[in-house]
Amino acid sequence: MDRGRYAITAEWDSEAGVWVASSEDVPGLATGADSLDELTEKLKIVIPELLEANGLLPSKPGTEIVFVVRAQREERTSRAA
């Protein structure tokens, strides 16, 4: 983790049809949503909750928490006949 910056990985789960977020910087993070925008909004709530639960929340109230979402989605296609 870069000082005050939390790295989040978002991966597309094609079987479930959702984006799933995880992070080594935010213990216990495992959440999903139908779109990246929805996932980002959910992360704005979940990340501070998990950081607080793990005793990792910055001590000063109102401190900005910065997180970076790196998304990956694998797709397949074939050449038309």
Sequence and secondary structure as in RCSB ss.txt:
>XXXX:A:sequence
MDRGRYAITAEWDSEAGVWVASSEDVPGLATGADSLDELTEKLKIVIPELLEANGLLPSKPGTEIVFVVRAQREE
RTSRAA
>XXXX:A:secstr
 BTTEEEEEEEEETTTTEEEEE SSSTT EEEESSHHHHHHHHHHHHHHHHHHTT S SSTT   EEEEEEE   
      
